[in-house]
């Protein structure tokens, strides 16, 4: 387990919170102030991503799970995060996880994307969102290429993308927000996207000044709303990062105490994914050995049981 032991210096090289003076104040924030705040927030998040702590995979997955719960709400479904997690992790590989599980698979796929937005990628993720790649959706790869070549600053480029997709398919807003996060990562040269916009879909950023309606793609206030959503999404993402960093430090601190042969792969999965079933499927451990490992990690307070069940347990940072 020595390869996973923490380094001598664990001081973060990224800020755990946004600078207070850069945050927008009040509901009447101007377009310029919103754009400025979004730029500062994106720089703060960029520092974290460039630091590349070993738990970024888990962090992205957690944000993707939050996105999936919001996507479910946009479709009139009521599954919470635990139900979405169960739908994926308790489904045998190759079986259908159901509509709820597919939403988590979709947002997780977007968050793990490291390549360009191709037609096959759009088709696969659209299928998971329950959308057929026909009509306007078939033009998404061309829309993405146009946005990437526009030279527009990242917040406004993704605004253009969401507006263009929503214009041809108004029912594809969740898909548009998810793809916008992929394009944002490409514009900022991040290795993988970070779910920021979809989790804010029902937040204050998209509320009208009176608070009784929503700012929608194509409306004059929409670019400002996207900037504010980025600020709020990054603020939430950094708070999540602080918690996961603390939990990951605890996990890495106890790894030298483990003597289970083959535990390395499980530790790595805990750092790279939202959660791992107690059976540790995909590892070389027997079911008994995997359960024993998680019991030991739990006794060290290095992992949490996330399902609340006594059977079919799920563990994560």
FIFI-566847 format. One line per 2 residues: their letters; for each residue x, y negated, z negated of N, C-alpha, C. Coordinates in Angstrom, 1 decimal. Layout:
N
a = X,Y,Z,X,Y,Z,X,Y,Z | ...
//
This chain:
317
xx = 0.8,1.2,0.0,0.0,0.0,0.0,0.9,-1.3,0.0 | 2.2,-1.2,0.0,3.0,-2.4,-0.1,2.8,-3.3,1.0
xx = 2.5,-2.8,2.2,2.3,-3.7,3.4,1.2,-4.7,3.2 | 0.3,-4.4,2.3,-0.9,-5.3,2.1,-0.7,-6.1,0.8
xx = 0.4,-6.0,0.1,0.6,-6.8,-1.1,0.7,-8.2,-0.8 | 0.2,-9.1,-1.7,0.2,-10.5,-1.4,1.7,-11.1,-1.3
xx = 1.8,-12.1,-0.6,3.2,-12.8,-0.5,3.4,-13.5,-1.7 | 4.7,-14.0,-1.9,5.1,-14.7,-3.1,4.3,-16.0,-3.2
xx = 4.0,-16.7,-2.1,3.3,-17.9,-2.2,1.9,-17.7,-1.6 | 0.9,-18.0,-2.4,-0.5,-17.9,-1.9,-1.2,-19.2,-1.9
xx = -0.4,-20.4,-2.0,-1.0,-21.7,-2.0,-1.6,-21.9,-0.6 | -2.8,-22.3,-0.5,-3.5,-22.5,0.8,-2.9,-23.7,1.5
xx = -2.7,-23.7,2.9,-2.3,-24.8,3.7,-3.4,-25.5,4.3 | -4.6,-25.3,3.8,-5.8,-25.9,4.4,-6.6,-26.5,3.2
xx = -7.4,-27.5,3.5,-8.2,-28.2,2.5,-9.5,-27.4,2.2 | -9.8,-27.2,0.9,-11.0,-26.4,0.6,-12.3,-27.2,0.7
xx = -12.2,-28.5,1.0,-13.4,-29.3,1.2,-13.2,-30.4,2.1 | -14.2,-30.9,2.6,-14.1,-32.1,3.5,-13.8,-33.4,2.7
xx = -13.1,-34.2,3.4,-12.8,-35.5,2.7,-14.1,-36.3,2.5 | -14.3,-36.8,1.3,-15.5,-37.5,1.0,-15.7,-38.8,1.8
xx = -14.6,-39.5,2.1,-14.7,-40.8,2.9,-15.1,-40.5,4.3 | -14.9,-39.3,4.8,-15.2,-39.0,6.2,-16.6,-38.5,6.4
xx = -17.3,-38.2,5.3,-18.7,-37.6,5.5,-19.7,-38.7,5.8 | -20.7,-38.4,6.7,-21.7,-39.4,7.0,-22.6,-39.6,5.8
xx = -23.1,-40.8,5.6,-23.9,-41.2,4.5,-25.3,-41.6,4.9 | -26.3,-40.9,4.3,-27.7,-41.3,4.6,-28.2,-40.8,5.9
xx = -29.5,-40.9,6.1,-30.2,-40.4,7.3,-30.0,-41.3,8.5 | -29.6,-42.5,8.3,-29.5,-43.5,9.4,-28.0,-43.6,9.9
xx = -27.3,-42.5,9.8,-25.9,-42.5,10.3,-25.9,-42.8,11.8 | -25.0,-43.7,12.2,-24.9,-44.1,13.6,-24.3,-43.0,14.4
xx = -24.5,-43.0,15.7,-23.9,-42.0,16.6,-22.3,-42.0,16.5 | -21.8,-43.2,16.4,-20.3,-43.3,16.3,-19.8,-42.7,15.0
xx = -20.5,-43.0,13.9,-20.1,-42.4,12.6,-20.2,-40.9,12.6 | -21.3,-40.4,13.2,-21.5,-39.0,13.3,-20.4,-38.3,14.1
xx = -20.0,-38.9,15.2,-19.0,-38.3,16.0,-17.6,-38.4,15.3 | -17.4,-39.5,14.5,-16.1,-39.6,13.8,-16.1,-38.5,12.7
xx = -17.2,-38.3,12.0,-17.3,-37.3,10.9,-17.1,-35.9,11.5 | -17.7,-35.6,12.7,-17.5,-34.3,13.3,-16.0,-34.1,13.6
xx = -15.3,-35.1,14.1,-13.9,-34.9,14.5,-13.1,-34.6,13.3 | -13.3,-35.3,12.1,-12.6,-35.1,10.9,-12.8,-33.6,10.4
xx = -14.1,-33.3,10.5,-14.5,-31.9,10.0,-13.9,-30.8,10.8 | -13.9,-31.0,12.1,-13.3,-30.0,13.0,-11.8,-29.9,12.7
xx = -11.1,-31.0,12.4,-9.7,-30.9,12.1,-9.5,-30.2,10.8 | -10.3,-30.4,9.8,-10.2,-29.6,8.6,-10.4,-28.1,8.8
xx = -11.3,-27.7,9.7,-11.5,-26.3,9.9,-10.4,-25.8,10.8 | -9.9,-26.6,11.7,-8.7,-26.2,12.5,-7.5,-25.8,11.6
xx = -7.3,-26.6,10.5,-6.2,-26.3,9.6,-6.4,-24.9,9.0 | -7.6,-24.5,8.6,-7.8,-23.2,8.1,-7.5,-22.1,9.1
xx = -8.0,-22.3,10.3,-7.9,-21.3,11.3,-6.4,-21.1,11.7 | -5.7,-22.2,11.8,-4.3,-22.2,12.1,-3.5,-21.5,11.0
xx = -3.9,-21.6,9.8,-3.3,-21.0,8.6,-3.4,-19.5,8.7 | -4.4,-19.0,9.4,-4.7,-17.6,9.6,-4.5,-16.7,8.4
xx = -5.3,-17.0,7.3,-5.3,-16.1,6.2,-5.8,-14.7,6.6 | -5.5,-13.6,5.9,-5.8,-12.3,6.3,-7.3,-12.0,6.3
xx = -8.1,-12.8,5.6,-9.6,-12.5,5.5,-10.5,-13.2,6.5 | -9.9,-13.8,7.5,-10.7,-14.6,8.5,-11.8,-13.7,9.1
xx = -11.5,-12.4,9.3,-12.5,-11.6,9.9,-13.8,-11.4,9.1 | -13.5,-11.2,7.8,-14.7,-11.1,6.8,-15.4,-12.4,6.8
xx = -14.7,-13.5,6.8,-15.3,-14.8,6.7,-16.2,-15.1,7.9 | -15.7,-14.7,9.1,-16.5,-14.9,10.3,-17.8,-14.0,10.3
xx = -17.6,-12.8,9.9,-18.7,-11.9,9.8,-19.8,-12.4,8.8 | -19.4,-12.9,7.7,-20.3,-13.5,6.7,-21.1,-14.6,7.3
xx = -20.4,-15.5,8.1,-21.1,-16.6,8.7,-22.0,-16.1,9.8 | -21.6,-15.0,10.5,-22.5,-14.4,11.5,-23.7,-13.8,10.9
xx = -23.6,-13.2,9.8,-24.8,-12.7,9.1,-25.7,-13.8,8.7 | -25.2,-14.9,8.3,-26.1,-16.0,8.0,-26.8,-16.5,9.3
xx = -26.0,-16.5,10.3,-26.6,-16.9,11.6,-27.7,-16.0,12.0 | -27.5,-14.7,11.8,-28.5,-13.7,12.2,-29.8,-13.9,11.4
xx = -29.7,-14.2,10.2,-30.9,-14.5,9.4,-31.7,-15.7,9.9 | -30.9,-16.7,10.3,-31.6,-17.9,10.9,-32.2,-17.6,12.3
xx = -31.5,-16.8,13.1,-32.0,-16.4,14.4,-33.3,-15.6,14.2 | -33.4,-14.7,13.1,-34.6,-14.0,12.9,-35.7,-14.9,12.6
xx = -35.4,-16.0,11.8,-36.5,-17.0,11.5,-37.0,-17.7,12.7 | -36.1,-18.0,13.6,-36.5,-18.7,14.8,-37.5,-17.8,15.7
xx = -37.3,-16.5,15.5,-38.2,-15.6,16.3,-39.4,-15.1,15.5 | -39.6,-15.8,14.3,-40.8,-15.5,13.5,-40.7,-14.2,12.7
xx = -39.4,-13.7,12.5,-39.2,-12.6,11.7,-38.8,-13.0,10.3 | -38.9,-12.1,9.3,-38.6,-12.5,7.9,-37.5,-11.7,7.2
xx = -36.7,-11.1,8.0,-35.6,-10.3,7.4,-34.5,-11.3,6.8 | -34.1,-10.9,5.6,-33.0,-11.7,4.9,-31.7,-11.0,5.2
xx = -30.6,-11.6,4.7,-29.3,-11.1,5.1,-29.1,-9.6,4.7 | -29.5,-9.2,3.5,-29.3,-7.9,3.1,-30.0,-6.9,4.0
xx = -31.2,-7.2,4.5,-31.9,-6.3,5.4,-31.2,-6.2,6.7 | -30.6,-7.3,7.2,-29.9,-7.3,8.5,-28.6,-6.5,8.3
xx = -28.0,-6.6,7.2,-26.7,-5.9,7.0,-27.1,-4.4,7.0 | -28.1,-4.0,6.2,-28.5,-2.6,6.1,-28.8,-2.0,7.5
xx = -29.5,-2.8,8.3,-29.9,-2.3,9.6,-28.8,-1.9,10.5 | -27.6,-2.6,10.3,-26.4,-2.3,11.1,-25.6,-1.2,10.4
xx = -25.3,-1.4,9.2,-24.4,-0.5,8.5,-25.0,0.9,8.2 | -26.3,1.0,8.1,-26.9,2.3,7.7,-27.4,3.0,9.0
xx = -27.1,2.5,10.1,-27.5,3.1,11.4,-26.3,3.9,11.9 | -26.6,5.1,12.3,-25.5,5.9,12.9,-25.1,5.3,14.2
xx = -23.8,5.4,14.5,-23.2,4.8,15.7,-23.9,5.4,16.9 | -24.4,4.5,17.8,-25.1,5.0,19.0,-26.6,5.0,18.9
xx = -27.1,4.9,17.6,-28.6,4.8,17.4,-29.0,3.4,17.5 | -30.3,3.2,17.6,-30.9,1.8,17.7,-31.1,1.2,16.4
xx = -30.4,0.1,16.1,-30.6,-0.5,14.8,-31.9,-1.3,14.6 | -32.7,-1.4,15.7,-33.9,-2.1,15.6,-33.7,-3.6,15.9
xx = -34.8,-4.3,16.1,-34.7,-5.8,16.5,-33.9,-6.6,15.5 | -34.1,-6.3,14.2,-33.3,-7.1,13.2,-31.8,-6.8,13.2
xx = -31.5,-5.5,13.3,-30.1,-5.1,13.4,-29.4,-5.7,14.7 | -30.2,-5.7,15.8,-29.6,-6.3,17.0,-29.3,-7.7,16.9
xx = -30.0,-8.5,16.1,-29.7,-9.9,15.9,-28.3,-10.1,15.2 | -28.1,-9.2,14.2,-26.8,-9.3,13.5,-25.7,-8.8,14.5
xx = -25.9,-7.8,15.3,-24.9,-7.4,16.3,-24.6,-8.5,17.2 | -25.7,-9.3,17.6,-25.5,-10.4,18.6,-24.6,-11.5,18.0
xx = -25.0,-11.9,16.8,-24.2,-13.0,16.2,-22.8,-12.6,15.9 | -22.7,-11.3,15.4,-21.3,-10.8,15.1,-20.5,-10.7,16.4
xx = -21.1,-10.3,17.5,-20.4,-10.1,18.7,-19.9,-11.5,19.2 | -20.7,-12.5,19.0,-20.3,-13.9,19.4,-19.1,-14.3,18.6
xx = -19.2,-14.1,17.2,-18.2,-14.5,16.3,-16.8,-13.8,16.5 | -16.9,-12.6,17.2,-15.7,-11.8,17.4,-15.1,-12.0,18.8
xx = -15.8,-12.8,19.6,-15.4,-12.9,21.0,-14.1,-13.6,21.1 | -13.2,-13.0,21.9,-11.9,-13.6,22.1,-11.6,-13.9,23.6
xx = -12.5,-13.6,24.5,-12.4,-13.8,25.9,-13.3,-14.8,26.4 | -13.3,-15.0,27.7,-14.2,-16.0,28.3,-15.7,-15.5,28.3
xx = -16.6,-16.5,28.6,-18.0,-16.1,28.7,-18.3,-15.6,30.1 | -18.3,-14.3,30.2,-18.6,-13.6,31.5,-20.0,-13.2,31.6
xx = -20.4,-12.9,32.8,-21.8,-12.4,33.0,-22.1,-11.2,32.2 | -21.2,-10.3,32.1,-21.5,-9.0,31.4,-21.7,-9.4,29.9
xx = -20.8,-10.3,29.4,-21.0,-10.7,27.9,-22.3,-11.4,27.7 | -22.7,-12.3,28.6,-24.0,-13.0,28.4,-25.1,-12.0,28.5
xx = -25.0,-11.0,29.4,-26.1,-10.0,29.5,-26.2,-9.2,28.2 | -25.1,-8.8,27.7,-25.1,-7.9,26.5,-25.7,-8.7,25.3
xx = -25.2,-9.9,25.1,-25.7,-10.6,24.0,-27.2,-11.1,24.1 | -27.5,-11.4,25.4,-28.9,-11.8,25.6,-29.9,-10.6,25.4
xx = -29.4,-9.4,25.7,-30.2,-8.2,25.5,-30.4,-8.0,24.0 | -29.4,-8.3,23.2,-29.5,-8.1,21.7,-30.4,-9.2,21.1
xx = -30.5,-10.3,21.8,-31.5,-11.4,21.3,-32.9,-11.1,21.9 | -33.0,-10.0,22.6,-34.3,-9.7,23.2,-34.7,-10.5,24.4
xx = -33.7,-11.0,25.2,-33.9,-11.8,26.3,-33.3,-11.1,27.6 | -34.1,-11.2,28.7,-33.6,-10.6,29.9,-32.8,-11.6,30.6
xx = -31.6,-11.1,31.2,-30.8,-12.0,32.0,-31.3,-12.2,33.4 | -32.4,-13.0,33.5,-32.9,-13.3,34.8,-33.3,-14.8,34.8
xx = -33.7,-15.3,36.0,-34.1,-16.7,36.1,-33.0,-17.6,35.6 | -33.3,-18.5,34.7,-32.3,-19.5,34.3,-31.1,-18.9,33.6
xx = -31.4,-17.8,32.8,-30.3,-17.3,32.0,-29.1,-16.7,32.9 | -29.5,-16.3,34.1,-28.4,-15.8,35.0,-27.4,-16.9,35.4
xx = -27.8,-18.1,35.2,-26.9,-19.2,35.6,-25.9,-19.6,34.4 | -26.1,-19.0,33.2,-25.3,-19.4,32.1,-23.8,-19.4,32.3
xx = -23.2,-18.4,32.9,-21.7,-18.4,33.1,-21.3,-19.6,34.0 | -22.1,-20.0,34.9,-21.8,-21.2,35.7,-22.0,-22.5,34.9
xx = -23.0,-22.5,34.0,-23.1,-23.7,33.1,-21.9,-23.8,32.2 | -21.5,-22.7,31.7,-20.3,-22.7,30.8,-19.1,-23.2,31.5
xx = -18.8,-22.7,32.8,-17.7,-23.2,33.6,-17.8,-24.7,33.8 | -19.0,-25.2,34.1,-19.2,-26.6,34.3,-18.8,-27.4,33.1
xx = -19.3,-26.9,31.9,-19.1,-27.6,30.7,-17.6,-27.6,30.3 | -16.9,-26.5,30.5,-15.5,-26.4,30.2,-14.6,-27.3,31.1
xx = -15.1,-27.6,32.3,-14.4,-28.4,33.3,-14.7,-29.9,33.2 | -15.7,-30.2,32.3,-16.2,-31.5,32.3,-15.2,-32.5,31.6
xx = -14.3,-32.0,30.7,-13.4,-32.9,30.0,-14.1,-33.6,28.9 | -15.3,-33.3,28.6,-16.0,-34.0,27.5,-15.4,-33.5,26.1
xx = -15.5,-34.4,25.1,-15.0,-33.9,23.8,-15.9,-32.8,23.3 | -15.3,-31.9,22.5,-15.9,-30.6,22.1,-17.4,-30.8,21.6
xx = -17.7,-31.7,20.7,-19.1,-31.8,20.2,-20.1,-32.1,21.4 | -19.7,-32.9,22.3,-20.6,-33.4,23.4,-20.6,-32.3,24.5
xx = -19.5,-31.6,24.6,-19.5,-30.5,25.6,-20.5,-29.4,25.2 | -20.5,-29.0,23.9,-21.5,-28.0,23.5,-22.9,-28.6,23.5
xx = -23.1,-29.9,23.2,-24.4,-30.5,23.4,-24.9,-30.3,24.8 | -24.0,-30.6,25.8,-24.4,-30.4,27.2,-24.8,-29.0,27.5
xx = -24.1,-28.0,26.9,-24.3,-26.6,27.2,-25.7,-26.2,26.6 | -26.0,-26.6,25.4,-27.2,-26.2,24.7,-28.4,-26.8,25.5
xx = -28.2,-28.1,25.9,-29.3,-28.8,26.6,-29.6,-28.2,28.0 | -28.5,-27.8,28.7,-28.7,-27.2,30.0,-29.4,-25.8,29.9
xx = -28.9,-25.0,28.9,-29.6,-23.7,28.7,-31.0,-23.8,28.3 | -31.3,-24.7,27.4,-32.7,-24.9,26.9,-33.6,-25.5,28.0
xx = -33.0,-26.2,28.9,-33.8,-26.8,30.0,-34.3,-25.7,30.9 | -33.5,-24.6,31.1,-34.0,-23.5,32.0,-34.7,-22.4,31.3
xx = -34.4,-22.3,30.0,-35.1,-21.3,29.1,-35.3,-21.8,27.7 | -36.4,-22.5,27.5,-36.7,-23.1,26.2,-36.7,-22.1,25.0
xx = -37.0,-20.8,25.4,-37.1,-19.8,24.4,-35.7,-19.2,24.0 | -34.6,-19.7,24.5,-33.3,-19.2,24.3,-32.4,-20.1,23.5
xx = -33.1,-20.8,22.5,-32.3,-21.8,21.7,-31.3,-21.0,20.8 | -31.7,-19.9,20.2,-30.7,-19.2,19.3,-29.5,-18.7,20.2
xx = -29.8,-18.2,21.3,-28.7,-17.7,22.2,-27.8,-18.9,22.6 | -28.4,-20.0,22.9,-27.7,-21.2,23.4,-26.8,-21.7,22.2
xx = -27.3,-21.7,21.0,-26.4,-22.2,19.9,-25.3,-21.2,19.6 | -25.5,-19.9,19.8,-24.5,-18.9,19.6,-23.4,-19.0,20.7
xx = -23.8,-19.2,21.9,-22.9,-19.4,23.0,-22.1,-20.7,22.9 | -22.8,-21.7,22.3,-22.1,-23.0,22.1,-20.9,-22.8,21.2
xx = -21.0,-22.0,20.2,-19.9,-21.7,19.3,-18.8,-21.0,19.9 | -19.1,-20.2,20.9,-18.0,-19.6,21.7,-17.3,-20.6,22.5
xx = -18.0,-21.5,23.2,-17.4,-22.6,24.0,-16.6,-23.5,23.1 | -17.2,-23.9,21.9,-16.4,-24.7,21.0,-15.1,-24.2,20.7
xx = -15.0,-22.9,20.4,-13.7,-22.2,20.2,-12.8,-22.3,21.4 | -13.3,-22.2,22.5,-12.5,-22.3,23.7,-12.0,-23.7,23.9
xx = -12.8,-24.7,23.7,-12.4,-26.0,23.8,-11.3,-26.4,22.8 | -11.4,-25.8,21.6,-10.4,-26.2,20.6,-9.3,-25.2,20.5
xx = -9.3,-24.2,21.4,-8.2,-23.2,21.5,-8.1,-22.4,20.2 | -9.2,-22.0,19.6,-9.3,-21.1,18.5,-9.3,-19.7,19.0
xx = -8.6,-18.8,18.3,-8.6,-17.4,18.7,-10.0,-16.8,18.9 | -10.9,-17.1,17.9,-12.2,-16.6,17.9,-13.2,-17.7,17.4
xx = -14.5,-17.6,17.8,-15.4,-18.6,17.4,-15.7,-18.5,15.9 | -16.3,-19.6,15.4,-16.8,-19.7,14.0,-18.2,-20.1,14.0
xx = -19.1,-19.3,13.5,-20.6,-19.6,13.5,-20.8,-20.9,12.6 | -21.2,-22.0,13.3,-21.4,-23.2,12.6,-22.7,-23.9,12.9
xx = -23.2,-23.7,14.1,-24.4,-24.4,14.6,-25.7,-23.7,14.3 | -25.7,-22.4,14.6,-26.9,-21.6,14.4,-27.3,-21.6,12.9
xx = -26.4,-21.5,11.9,-26.8,-21.5,10.5,-27.5,-22.8,10.1 | -27.2,-23.9,10.9,-27.8,-25.2,10.5,-29.1,-25.5,11.3
xx = -29.6,-24.5,12.0,-30.8,-24.7,12.9,-32.0,-25.3,12.1 | -32.2,-24.9,10.9,-33.3,-25.5,10.1,-32.9,-26.5,9.1
xx = -31.6,-27.0,9.2,-31.1,-27.9,8.2,-31.5,-29.3,8.5 | -30.9,-30.2,7.7,-31.3,-31.6,7.8,-30.7,-32.3,9.0
xx = -29.7,-31.7,9.6,-29.0,-32.3,10.8,-30.0,-32.5,12.0 | -30.9,-31.6,12.1,-31.8,-31.6,13.3,-33.2,-32.2,12.9
xx = -33.4,-32.8,11.7,-34.6,-33.4,11.4,-34.7,-34.8,12.0 | -35.8,-35.2,12.4,-36.0,-36.6,12.8,-35.9,-37.6,11.7
xx = -35.7,-38.8,12.0,-35.5,-39.8,10.9,-36.7,-39.8,9.9 | -37.9,-39.6,10.4,-39.0,-39.5,9.4,-39.1,-38.2,8.7
xx = -38.3,-37.2,9.2,-38.3,-35.9,8.5,-39.4,-35.0,8.8 | -40.3,-35.4,9.7,-41.5,-34.6,10.0,-41.4,-33.7,11.2
xx = -40.3,-33.9,11.9,-40.1,-33.1,13.2,-38.7,-32.8,13.4 | -38.4,-32.1,14.5,-37.0,-31.7,14.8,-36.5,-32.4,16.1
xx = -35.2,-32.8,16.0,-34.6,-33.3,17.2,-34.3,-32.1,18.2 | -34.7,-32.2,19.4,-34.6,-31.1,20.3,-33.6,-31.4,21.4
xx = -33.1,-30.3,22.1,-32.1,-30.5,23.2,-32.7,-31.4,24.2 | -31.9,-32.3,24.7,-32.3,-33.2,25.8,-32.8,-34.6,25.2
xx = -33.1,-34.7,24.0,-33.5,-35.9,23.4,-32.3,-36.8,23.1 | -32.5,-38.2,23.1,-31.4,-39.1,22.9,-30.6,-38.8,21.6
xx = -31.3,-38.4,20.6,-30.7,-38.2,19.3,-30.0,-36.9,19.2 | -30.0,-36.0,20.2,-29.5,-34.7,20.0,-28.0,-34.6,19.9
xx = -27.2,-35.4,20.6,-25.7,-35.4,20.4,-25.4,-35.7,19.0 | -26.1,-36.7,18.4,-25.8,-37.1,17.0,-26.1,-35.9,16.1
xx = -27.3,-35.2,16.4,-27.7,-34.1,15.6,-26.6,-33.0,15.6 | -26.1,-32.7,16.8,-25.0,-31.7,16.9,-23.8,-32.1,16.1
xx = -23.4,-33.3,16.1,-22.3,-33.8,15.3,-22.5,-33.6,13.8 | -23.7,-34.0,13.4,-24.0,-33.8,12.0,-24.1,-32.3,11.6
xx = -24.6,-31.5,12.5,-24.7,-30.0,12.3,-23.3,-29.5,12.1 | -22.4,-29.9,12.9,-21.0,-29.5,12.8,-20.4,-29.8,11.5
xx = -20.7,-31.0,11.0,-20.2,-31.5,9.7,-20.7,-30.6,8.6 | -22.1,-30.4,8.6,-22.7,-29.6,7.6,-22.3,-28.1,7.7
xx = -22.2,-27.6,8.9,-21.8,-26.2,9.1,-20.4,-26.0,8.6 | -19.5,-26.9,8.9,-18.1,-26.8,8.5,-18.0,-26.9,7.0
xx = -18.7,-27.8,6.4,-18.7,-27.9,4.9,-19.1,-26.6,4.3 | -20.2,-26.0,4.8,-20.6,-24.7,4.3,-19.6,-23.6,4.5
xx = -19.0,-23.6,5.7,-18.0,-22.6,6.1,-16.7,-22.7,5.2 | -16.3,-23.9,4.8,-15.2,-24.1,3.9,-15.5,-23.6,2.5
xx = -16.7,-23.9,2.1,-17.1,-23.4,0.7,-17.1,-21.9,0.7 | -17.6,-21.3,1.8,-17.5,-19.8,1.9,-16.1,-19.3,1.9
xx = -15.2,-20.1,2.6,-13.8,-19.7,2.7,-13.2,-19.7,1.3 | -13.5,-20.7,0.5,-12.9,-20.8,-0.8,-13.2,-19.5,-1.6
xx = -14.5,-19.1,-1.6,-14.9,-17.9,-2.3,-14.3,-16.7,-1.8 | -14.2,-16.5,-0.5,-13.6,-15.3,0.1,-12.1,-15.3,-0.2
xx = -11.5,-16.4,-0.1,-10.1,-16.5,-0.4,-9.8,-16.0,-1.8 | -10.6,-16.4,-2.8,-10.4,-16.0,-4.2,-10.6,-14.5,-4.3
xx = -11.6,-14.0,-3.7,-11.9,-12.5,-3.8,-10.8,-11.7,-3.1 | -10.4,-12.2,-1.9,-9.3,-11.5,-1.2,-8.0,-11.5,-2.0
xx = -7.7,-12.6,-2.6,-6.5,-12.6,-3.5,-6.6,-11.6,-4.6 | -7.7,-11.4,-5.1,-7.9,-10.3,-6.2,-7.7,-9.0,-5.6
xx = -8.3,-8.7,-4.4,-8.1,-7.4,-3.7,-6.7,-7.1,-3.4 | -6.0,-8.1,-2.9,-4.6,-7.9,-2.5,-3.7,-7.7,-3.7
xx = -4.1,-8.4,-4.8,-3.3,-8.2,-6.1,-3.4,-6.8,-6.7 | -4.5,-6.1,-6.4,-4.6,-4.8,-7.1,-4.2,-3.7,-6.1
xx = -3.9,-4.0,-4.8,-3.6,-2.9,-3.9,-2.4,-2.1,-4.3 | -1.3,-2.7,-4.9,-0.2,-1.9,-5.3,-0.5,-0.9,-6.3
xx = -1.6,-1.0,-7.0,-2.0,-0.1,-8.1,-2.8,1.1,-7.5 | -3.1,1.0,-6.2,-3.9,2.1,-5.6,-2.9,3.3,-5.2
xx = -3.4,4.5,-5.4,-2.5,5.6,-5.0,-3.3,6.5,-4.0 | -4.4,6.1,-3.5,-5.2,6.9,-2.6,-4.5,6.9,-1.2
xx = -4.2,8.0,-0.7,-3.6,8.1,0.6,-4.6,7.7,1.7 | -4.3,6.8,2.5,-5.2,6.4,3.6,-6.0,5.2,3.1
xx = -5.8,4.6,2.0,-6.6,3.5,1.5,-6.3,2.2,2.3 | -5.1,2.1,3.0,-4.8,0.9,3.7,-5.9,0.5,4.7
xx = -6.4,1.5,5.4,-7.4,1.2,6.5,-8.7,0.6,5.9 | -9.0,1.1,4.7,-10.2,0.6,4.0,-10.0,-0.8,3.5
xx = -8.8,-1.1,3.0,-8.5,-2.5,2.5,-8.6,-3.4,3.7 | -8.0,-2.9,4.8,-8.0,-3.8,6.0,-9.4,-4.1,6.5
xx = -10.3,-3.1,6.5,-11.7,-3.3,6.9,-12.4,-4.3,6.0 | -12.1,-4.2,4.7,-12.7,-5.2,3.7,-12.3,-6.6,4.1
xx = -11.1,-6.8,4.5,-10.6,-8.1,4.9,-11.1,-8.5,6.2 | -11.4,-7.6,7.1,-11.8,-7.9,8.5,-13.3,-7.9,8.7
xx = -14.1,-7.4,7.8,-15.5,-7.2,8.1,-16.3,-7.7,6.9 | -17.6,-8.0,7.2,-18.5,-8.4,6.1,-18.6,-7.4,5.0
xx = -18.8,-6.2,5.3,-19.0,-5.1,4.3,-18.6,-3.8,4.9 | -18.4,-2.8,4.0,-18.0,-1.4,4.4,-18.9,-0.5,3.6
xx = -19.5,0.5,4.3,-20.3,1.5,3.5,-19.4,2.3,2.6 | -20.0,2.9,1.5,-19.3,3.6,0.6,-18.6,4.9,1.2
xx = -19.1,5.3,2.3,-18.6,6.5,3.0,-17.3,6.1,3.7 | -17.1,4.8,3.9,-15.9,4.3,4.6,-15.7,5.0,6.0
xx = -16.8,5.0,6.7,-16.8,5.7,8.1,-15.7,5.1,8.9 | -15.0,5.9,9.7,-14.0,5.4,10.5,-12.6,5.5,9.9
xx = -12.5,5.8,8.6,-11.3,6.0,7.9,-10.9,7.5,7.9 | -9.8,7.8,7.4,-9.4,9.2,7.3,-9.7,9.8,5.9
xx = -10.5,9.0,5.1,-10.8,9.5,3.8,-12.1,10.4,3.8 | -12.1,11.4,2.9,-13.3,12.2,2.8,-14.3,11.3,2.1
xx = -15.6,11.7,2.1,-16.6,10.9,1.4,-16.3,10.8,-0.1 | -15.8,11.9,-0.7,-15.5,11.9,-2.1,-14.4,10.9,-2.4
xx = -13.3,11.0,-1.6,-12.2,10.1,-1.8,-12.6,8.6,-1.6 | -13.4,8.3,-0.6,-13.9,7.0,-0.3,-14.7,6.4,-1.5
xx = -15.6,7.2,-2.0,-16.4,6.8,-3.2,-15.5,6.5,-4.4 | -14.5,7.4,-4.6,-13.6,7.3,-5.7,-12.8,6.0,-5.5
xx = -12.4,5.7,-4.3,-11.6,4.5,-4.1,-12.4,3.2,-4.4 | -13.7,3.2,-3.9,-14.5,2.0,-4.2,-14.8,1.9,-5.7
xx = -15.0,3.0,-6.3,-15.2,2.9,-7.8,-14.0,2.3,-8.5 | -12.8,2.7,-8.0,-11.6,2.1,-8.6,-11.5,0.6,-8.3
xx = -11.8,0.3,-7.1,-11.7,-1.2,-6.7,-12.7,-2.0,-7.5 | -13.9,-1.4,-7.6,-14.9,-2.1,-8.4,-14.5,-2.3,-9.9
xx = -13.9,-1.3,-10.4,-13.4,-1.4,-11.8,-12.4,-2.5,-12.0 | -11.6,-2.8,-10.9,-10.6,-3.8,-10.9,-11.3,-5.2,-10.6
xx = -12.6,-5.2,-10.3,-13.3,-6.4,-9.9,-12.8,-6.9,-8.6 | -12.3,-6.0,-7.7,-11.7,-6.4,-6.4,-12.7,-6.4,-5.3
xx = -13.8,-5.7,-5.5,-14.9,-5.6,-4.5,-16.3,-5.7,-5.3 | -17.3,-6.0,-4.5,-18.7,-6.1,-5.1,-19.5,-5.1,-4.3
xx = -20.5,-4.5,-5.0,-21.5,-3.7,-4.4,-22.6,-4.6,-3.9 | -22.9,-4.7,-2.6,-23.8,-5.7,-2.1,-25.2,-5.3,-1.9
xx = -25.6,-4.0,-2.0,-26.9,-3.6,-1.7,-27.8,-3.6,-2.9 | -27.2,-3.4,-4.1,-28.0,-3.3,-5.3,-28.6,-1.9,-5.5
xx = -28.2,-1.0,-4.6,-28.7,0.4,-4.7,-27.8,1.3,-5.5 | -28.3,2.4,-5.9,-27.4,3.4,-6.6,-26.9,4.5,-5.5
xx = -27.6,4.5,-4.4,-27.2,5.4,-3.3,-27.1,4.5,-2.0 | -26.4,5.1,-1.0,-26.2,4.3,0.3,-25.6,3.0,-0.1
xx = -24.6,3.0,-0.9,-24.0,1.7,-1.3,-23.1,1.1,-0.2 | -23.0,-0.2,-0.4,-22.2,-1.0,0.6,-21.3,-2.0,-0.2
xx = -20.1,-2.1,0.1,-19.1,-2.9,-0.6,-18.5,-3.9,0.3 | -18.1,-5.0,-0.4,-17.4,-6.1,0.3,-16.7,-7.0,-0.6
x = -16.0,-8.0,-0.1,-15.3,-9.0,-0.9,-16.4,-9.8,-1.6
//
